[in-house]
Structures are given as structure tokens and as C-alpha cells.
Amino acid sequence: MAPPVCKMNMYNVPSPGIPGCPPGLEYLTQVDQLLIKQKVELVEALVGFESNNKYEVRNTMGQNVFYAVEENDCLSRQCCGPMRSFTIRVLDNFGHEVITVTRPLKCMSCFFPCCLQELEVQAPPGNIVGYIIQQWHPFSPKFIVANEHKEPVLKIHGPFCGWSCLPDVDFEILTMDEVSKIGKISKQWTGLLREAFTDSDNFGIQFPMDLDVRMKAVMIGACFLIDFMFFETTN
């Protein structure tokens, strides 16, 4: 009698190593779109108590490929709100940490060029793969996507002061000469009641299939930074 066949979920099976690809990011070589969905916290929705953010990273079929959890203390969350420093740990379906995103505490303002935001992305933890560096502009969000040596690779441009009140907001991913748009990070409408009572957001990321997988990881970090800077509010 033949042994039973064990069916396995391909999204839970580790991929073999790919040359030049940080361990744990092999799946990103196969995708050009991701959905990042912030999980709703019931206590936060009911009483306004700010909790650590949690996200699910899904593919276009809605299947979870990564989970992300903010690491922070209660005092920072309640006192500093969306300006707080944070470490976000991105885990695969086995619970292995594959990406670490770190943001130091800095002031935020559309009108002053001091203390501009900067995000560091490591993949795997301990191995820096890139940075998101805010550029000063009085009205529009602008960022540089840099590699591990802080050499500029791409740009991200958002709408006038983030326009966080709009239902759908696009942050365009551009080449350094700003001639070609190669992708975008989009904040997506989640419905009136949900927007009214929680600060839970959904984001879509689009990038070229052949984009360096390390830059794809940095784009995931950029999505978290954009969420905190423009859409993370206590309602």
C-alpha cells in the first residue's frame, strides 16, 4: 500500500537559495505586486488605546507570504503617536525574521528641513540592504531609495502633503532622472465605518518583476514609513 501523499502549502515551504538574494526573500523574486494589510486591533478601535501595529503581507491572490509586527513600548506609542521610533520585524510563514525595518525618533514637518525621516532596512537581520531617506519639500512628500551604501537608486514622490484625507493615494516610484515611473505605493480605501473608527490601512505596492530583490524589501519598509507619516492617526 502506497504511503499517503502529504499536501504542502507552497507559501510555507522555504525556497532554495538564489545567488545574490538574501535568505528568506526568494519569494520576492517571483512577484511584482504585494498587498500590505494592517490588522485591526479591537481594543484600539473601541477605546482609542494605541497598540503595536501588525501587518499581513499578501500576494495578488490574497495569500499571506509575510507577517510584520511593530516592536515598541507603551510609553512611546501613547506619547509620541505616529512620530514614534519603531522596529518592525517581518517574518515568514515559519516565524523566521527575514526583514528588519528600523526608524529612529525624529520630528516631522512639511515646513522645516530639520530632522528629516530616515528608515533602515536589513535583510536578513544584521545585513543592511538599503535606506529610505526623506528629501525636504514644503508641500509634497519626496524620498530617496538608497542601497546599503546610501547611494541613490530610485525616488518616491507623493501627492500634496500626503493628502491623507483622500480615499486612494498614490506615491509614485520613479527612476533617479524622474523620467520613468516604474511602480507605486498606494493607500487603498477600506470603507467608511472602518476608516471612521480605526486607523487600519491597506496598501498596495507595485514594482518591476526584475527589480533587485533587496530594493523590493526596501519598498516594503517604505510602505511602513509612509503609513506612519501620513495615515497613522488616533481616531
C-alpha positions in Angstrom: 0.0 0.0 0.0 1.5 3.3 -1.0 2.1 5.9 1.7 -0.3 8.8 1.9 0.6 11.9 0.0 1.2 15.0 2.1 0.0 18.2 0.5 2.1 21.2 1.4 1.3 24.9 1.0 3.9 26.3 -1.4 3.9 29.6 0.6 5.1 27.7 3.7 7.9 25.8 2.0 11.3 27.5 2.1 12.7 28.2 -1.4 16.2 27.1 -2.3 18.9 29.8 -2.1 19.2 32.1 -5.1 22.6 33.7 -5.7 22.6 37.4 -4.7 19.3 37.1 -2.9 19.2 37.5 0.9 17.9 34.3 2.6 14.2 34.4 3.2 13.5 36.8 0.3 13.4 34.2 -2.5 9.7 34.6 -2.9 10.0 38.3 -3.7 11.9 37.4 -7.0 8.6 35.9 -8.3 6.2 38.9 -7.7 5.7 42.4 -9.0 2.8 43.3 -6.6 2.1 43.0 -2.9 -0.8 43.9 -0.6 0.1 45.1 2.9 -2.9 44.9 5.2 -2.8 46.4 8.7 -4.6 44.2 11.2 -7.4 45.8 13.1 -7.0 45.9 16.9 -10.4 45.6 18.6 -9.2 47.4 21.8 -7.7 50.2 19.8 -10.9 50.6 17.8 -13.1 50.7 20.8 -11.2 52.8 23.3 -8.5 54.6 21.3 -5.6 52.9 23.1 -2.7 52.8 20.6 -1.2 49.3 20.2 1.7 48.0 18.3 0.9 47.8 14.6 0.6 44.4 12.9 0.5 43.8 9.2 -0.1 40.9 6.8 1.8 40.9 3.5 -0.2 39.1 0.8 0.2 38.3 -2.8 -2.3 39.2 -5.5 -4.3 36.0 -4.7 -4.7 37.1 -1.1 -2.4 34.5 0.3 -0.1 35.5 3.2 3.6 35.5 2.4 4.9 37.5 5.3 3.8 38.9 8.7 5.1 42.1 10.2 5.0 43.2 13.8 6.0 46.5 15.3 8.2 46.3 18.4 7.7 49.3 20.7 6.9 50.3 24.3 3.6 51.6 25.6 5.0 55.0 26.6 6.4 55.7 23.1 3.1 54.7 21.4 0.9 56.8 23.7 3.2 59.9 24.0 4.8 60.1 20.5 2.0 58.7 18.4 2.9 58.4 14.7 6.2 60.2 15.2 7.5 57.4 17.4 10.6 55.4 16.6 10.0 51.8 15.8 11.4 48.5 14.8 9.2 46.3 12.6 10.1 42.7 12.2 8.9 40.9 9.1 8.5 37.2 9.5 8.0 34.4 7.0 5.3 31.7 7.5 7.7 29.7 9.7 8.2 32.6 12.1 11.7 33.3 10.9 12.6 37.0 10.8 13.6 37.9 7.2 13.5 41.7 7.2 14.1 44.2 10.0 12.9 47.8 9.5 14.2 50.5 11.9 13.1 54.1 12.2 14.7 56.5 14.8 12.7 59.2 16.6 12.8 62.4 14.6 10.5 65.4 14.2 8.1 65.7 11.3 7.1 68.8 9.5 6.3 69.9 5.9 7.8 73.3 6.5 11.2 72.7 8.2 14.1 70.7 6.7 15.5 69.6 10.1 15.2 66.1 11.4 14.1 64.5 8.1 12.9 61.0 8.3 15.2 58.0 7.6 14.5 54.3 7.6 17.0 51.5 7.6 16.1 48.1 6.1 18.1 44.9 6.9 17.6 41.5 5.2 18.3 39.2 6.9 18.7 41.0 10.3 22.1 42.4 10.7 22.7 42.8 6.9 21.8 46.3 5.7 20.3 46.3 2.2 19.0 49.9 1.9 17.5 53.1 3.2 14.6 55.3 2.7 15.7 59.0 3.1 13.2 61.8 3.1 14.0 64.9 1.0 12.9 68.3 2.1 10.0 69.8 0.2 7.5 72.3 1.6 4.4 70.6 0.2 5.0 67.2 -1.3 6.4 64.0 0.2 9.7 63.1 -1.5 12.0 60.2 -0.6 15.3 58.7 -1.9 15.5 54.9 -2.1 19.2 54.1 -1.4 21.2 51.0 -1.4 23.3 49.7 1.6 26.0 52.4 0.8 23.4 55.1 0.8 23.8 55.6 -2.9 20.6 56.8 -4.5 18.8 54.2 -6.6 15.2 55.4 -7.0 12.8 58.1 -5.9 9.4 58.1 -4.3 7.1 61.1 -4.9 3.8 61.6 -3.1 0.9 64.0 -3.6 0.5 67.4 -2.0 1.3 67.0 1.8 0.3 63.3 1.6 -3.4 64.1 1.1 -4.2 61.6 3.8 -7.9 62.6 3.6 -8.4 61.1 0.2 -9.7 57.6 -0.2 -7.0 56.5 -2.6 -3.5 58.0 -2.6 -0.6 57.1 -4.8 3.1 57.5 -4.1 5.0 57.1 -7.4 8.2 55.2 -7.7 10.5 56.9 -10.2 13.9 56.5 -11.8 16.6 58.9 -10.5 16.1 61.2 -13.5 12.4 61.2 -12.8 11.7 60.3 -16.5 10.2 56.9 -15.9 7.5 55.8 -13.4 8.3 52.1 -12.6 5.8 51.5 -9.8 3.8 52.9 -7.0 2.8 52.6 -3.3 -1.0 53.1 -3.0 -3.0 53.7 0.1 -6.3 52.0 -0.6 -9.8 52.9 0.7 -11.1 50.4 3.2 -14.7 51.6 3.8 -16.3 54.4 5.7 -17.0 52.7 9.0 -13.6 51.1 9.2 -11.9 54.5 8.4 -14.1 56.3 11.0 -13.3 54.0 13.9 -9.8 52.7 13.3 -6.5 53.8 11.8 -6.1 50.5 10.0 -4.9 50.9 6.4 -4.3 48.8 3.3 -1.5 49.4 0.9 -0.6 48.1 -2.5 3.0 48.0 -3.8 3.8 47.6 -7.5 7.3 47.3 -8.8 9.1 45.7 -11.8 9.4 41.9 -11.6 13.1 42.2 -12.3 13.8 44.9 -9.6 16.6 43.9 -7.3 15.0 41.9 -4.6 16.8 44.0 -1.9 15.1 47.1 -3.3 11.8 45.2 -3.1 12.5 44.7 0.6 13.3 48.4 1.0 9.9 49.2 -0.7 8.1 47.2 2.0 9.9 49.4 4.5 8.9 52.5 2.6 5.3 51.4 2.9 5.5 51.3 6.7 7.2 54.7 6.9 4.5 56.3 4.6 1.8 54.7 6.8 3.2 56.2 10.0 4.0 59.6 8.5 0.7 60.3 6.7 -2.0 57.8 7.7 -1.3 56.7 11.3 -3.8 58.7 13.4 -5.6 58.1 16.6 -9.3 58.3 15.9 
